[in-house]
Amino acid sequence: MDKGATGIRRGLALGMAVLTASGLLALAAPAEAQAAASCAGRKVRTLPFSTGAVHVYKQGRYVCAVTRAKNPGRERTMSVSVQVRGHQPVARKGKRTHRIGTPLVYMGQRSVRVKGSVSGGSVSSGWILF
């Protein structure tokens, strides 16, 4: 019975070590990797503007976007939207300190329009075909 309890303790210790290491890696990851984590796919476009930038990601026939503040830290109003031609835009708006993103949006082979804003500065892409 003593060997079973030792095995359980070893398993718990190993589990805690893995969780600690993964938490440290998440904190040490660069901002670009963290932005990509909230928006799947590869970055295909960056739309800069005076108070931030919108990063557009594509995965297969899906697209999503993340608006990032140029100077993160204080809370301010941010928005981002992705509109597939012929459909309503998928938008997010709120008070954030760093970034705000959209979910993956199916675009098929249609053009998309991406918009983003941070505290008065904004950008609109016009229609883009990826």
Contacts in CASP RR format, 6 or more apart in sequence:
PFRMAT RR
TARGET T0000
AUTHOR 0000-0000-0000
METHOD contacts of the structure
MODEL  1
MDKGATGIRRGLALGMAVLTASGLLALAAPAEAQAAASCAGRKVRTLPFS
TGAVHVYKQGRYVCAVTRAKNPGRERTMSVSVQVRGHQPVARKGKRTHRI
GTPLVYMGQRSVRVKGSVSGGSVSSGWILF
29 37 0 8 1.000
31 68 0 8 1.000
35 55 0 8 1.000
35 66 0 8 1.000
35 68 0 8 1.000
35 99 0 8 1.000
36 43 0 8 1.000
36 57 0 8 1.000
38 66 0 8 1.000
38 99 0 8 1.000
38 101 0 8 1.000
39 55 0 8 1.000
39 57 0 8 1.000
39 64 0 8 1.000
39 65 0 8 1.000
39 66 0 8 1.000
39 101 0 8 1.000
39 102 0 8 1.000
39 104 0 8 1.000
40 57 0 8 1.000
40 59 0 8 1.000
40 62 0 8 1.000
40 64 0 8 1.000
40 104 0 8 1.000
41 57 0 8 1.000
41 58 0 8 1.000
41 59 0 8 1.000
41 60 0 8 1.000
41 64 0 8 1.000
42 57 0 8 1.000
42 58 0 8 1.000
42 59 0 8 1.000
43 55 0 8 1.000
43 56 0 8 1.000
43 57 0 8 1.000
44 56 0 8 1.000
44 57 0 8 1.000
44 58 0 8 1.000
44 130 0 8 1.000
45 55 0 8 1.000
45 56 0 8 1.000
45 114 0 8 1.000
45 125 0 8 1.000
45 128 0 8 1.000
46 53 0 8 1.000
46 54 0 8 1.000
46 55 0 8 1.000
46 56 0 8 1.000
47 53 0 8 1.000
47 54 0 8 1.000
47 55 0 8 1.000
47 56 0 8 1.000
47 114 0 8 1.000
47 116 0 8 1.000
47 123 0 8 1.000
47 125 0 8 1.000
48 123 0 8 1.000
49 116 0 8 1.000
49 117 0 8 1.000
49 118 0 8 1.000
49 121 0 8 1.000
49 122 0 8 1.000
49 123 0 8 1.000
50 70 0 8 1.000
50 121 0 8 1.000
51 69 0 8 1.000
51 70 0 8 1.000
51 71 0 8 1.000
51 117 0 8 1.000
51 118 0 8 1.000
51 119 0 8 1.000
51 120 0 8 1.000
51 121 0 8 1.000
52 67 0 8 1.000
52 68 0 8 1.000
52 69 0 8 1.000
52 70 0 8 1.000
52 118 0 8 1.000
52 121 0 8 1.000
53 67 0 8 1.000
53 68 0 8 1.000
53 70 0 8 1.000
53 123 0 8 1.000
54 65 0 8 1.000
54 66 0 8 1.000
54 67 0 8 1.000
54 68 0 8 1.000
54 80 0 8 1.000
54 114 0 8 1.000
54 115 0 8 1.000
54 116 0 8 1.000
54 123 0 8 1.000
54 125 0 8 1.000
55 65 0 8 1.000
55 66 0 8 1.000
55 68 0 8 1.000
56 63 0 8 1.000
56 64 0 8 1.000
56 65 0 8 1.000
56 114 0 8 1.000
56 125 0 8 1.000
56 128 0 8 1.000
57 63 0 8 1.000
57 64 0 8 1.000
57 65 0 8 1.000
57 66 0 8 1.000
58 130 0 8 1.000
59 104 0 8 1.000
61 106 0 8 1.000
61 107 0 8 1.000
61 108 0 8 1.000
61 109 0 8 1.000
62 104 0 8 1.000
62 105 0 8 1.000
62 106 0 8 1.000
62 107 0 8 1.000
63 82 0 8 1.000
63 104 0 8 1.000
63 105 0 8 1.000
63 107 0 8 1.000
63 112 0 8 1.000
63 130 0 8 1.000
64 82 0 8 1.000
64 101 0 8 1.000
64 102 0 8 1.000
64 103 0 8 1.000
64 104 0 8 1.000
64 105 0 8 1.000
65 80 0 8 1.000
65 81 0 8 1.000
65 82 0 8 1.000
65 101 0 8 1.000
65 102 0 8 1.000
65 114 0 8 1.000
65 116 0 8 1.000
66 80 0 8 1.000
66 99 0 8 1.000
66 100 0 8 1.000
66 101 0 8 1.000
66 102 0 8 1.000
67 78 0 8 1.000
67 79 0 8 1.000
67 80 0 8 1.000
67 99 0 8 1.000
67 100 0 8 1.000
67 101 0 8 1.000
67 116 0 8 1.000
67 117 0 8 1.000
67 118 0 8 1.000
68 98 0 8 1.000
68 99 0 8 1.000
69 76 0 8 1.000
69 78 0 8 1.000
69 96 0 8 1.000
69 97 0 8 1.000
69 98 0 8 1.000
69 99 0 8 1.000
69 118 0 8 1.000
69 119 0 8 1.000
70 118 0 8 1.000
72 97 0 8 1.000
72 98 0 8 1.000
72 99 0 8 1.000
73 97 0 8 1.000
73 98 0 8 1.000
74 97 0 8 1.000
75 95 0 8 1.000
75 96 0 8 1.000
75 97 0 8 1.000
76 95 0 8 1.000
76 96 0 8 1.000
76 97 0 8 1.000
76 118 0 8 1.000
76 119 0 8 1.000
77 93 0 8 1.000
77 94 0 8 1.000
77 95 0 8 1.000
77 117 0 8 1.000
77 118 0 8 1.000
77 119 0 8 1.000
77 120 0 8 1.000
78 93 0 8 1.000
78 94 0 8 1.000
78 95 0 8 1.000
78 96 0 8 1.000
78 99 0 8 1.000
78 100 0 8 1.000
78 116 0 8 1.000
78 117 0 8 1.000
78 118 0 8 1.000
78 119 0 8 1.000
79 91 0 8 1.000
79 92 0 8 1.000
79 93 0 8 1.000
79 94 0 8 1.000
79 100 0 8 1.000
79 115 0 8 1.000
79 116 0 8 1.000
79 117 0 8 1.000
80 91 0 8 1.000
80 92 0 8 1.000
80 93 0 8 1.000
80 100 0 8 1.000
80 101 0 8 1.000
80 102 0 8 1.000
80 114 0 8 1.000
80 115 0 8 1.000
80 116 0 8 1.000
80 117 0 8 1.000
81 89 0 8 1.000
81 90 0 8 1.000
81 91 0 8 1.000
81 92 0 8 1.000
81 102 0 8 1.000
81 114 0 8 1.000
81 115 0 8 1.000
81 116 0 8 1.000
82 89 0 8 1.000
82 90 0 8 1.000
82 91 0 8 1.000
82 102 0 8 1.000
82 105 0 8 1.000
82 112 0 8 1.000
82 113 0 8 1.000
82 114 0 8 1.000
83 89 0 8 1.000
83 90 0 8 1.000
83 112 0 8 1.000
83 113 0 8 1.000
83 114 0 8 1.000
83 115 0 8 1.000
84 105 0 8 1.000
84 106 0 8 1.000
84 107 0 8 1.000
84 108 0 8 1.000
84 110 0 8 1.000
84 111 0 8 1.000
84 112 0 8 1.000
85 110 0 8 1.000
85 111 0 8 1.000
85 112 0 8 1.000
85 113 0 8 1.000
85 127 0 8 1.000
86 110 0 8 1.000
89 113 0 8 1.000
89 115 0 8 1.000
90 102 0 8 1.000
90 103 0 8 1.000
90 105 0 8 1.000
91 102 0 8 1.000
92 100 0 8 1.000
92 101 0 8 1.000
92 102 0 8 1.000
93 100 0 8 1.000
94 100 0 8 1.000
105 112 0 8 1.000
107 130 0 8 1.000
109 129 0 8 1.000
110 129 0 8 1.000
111 127 0 8 1.000
111 128 0 8 1.000
111 129 0 8 1.000
112 125 0 8 1.000
112 127 0 8 1.000
112 128 0 8 1.000
112 129 0 8 1.000
112 130 0 8 1.000
113 124 0 8 1.000
113 125 0 8 1.000
113 126 0 8 1.000
113 127 0 8 1.000
113 128 0 8 1.000
114 124 0 8 1.000
114 125 0 8 1.000
114 126 0 8 1.000
114 128 0 8 1.000
115 122 0 8 1.000
115 123 0 8 1.000
115 124 0 8 1.000
115 125 0 8 1.000
116 122 0 8 1.000
116 123 0 8 1.000
116 124 0 8 1.000
117 123 0 8 1.000
END
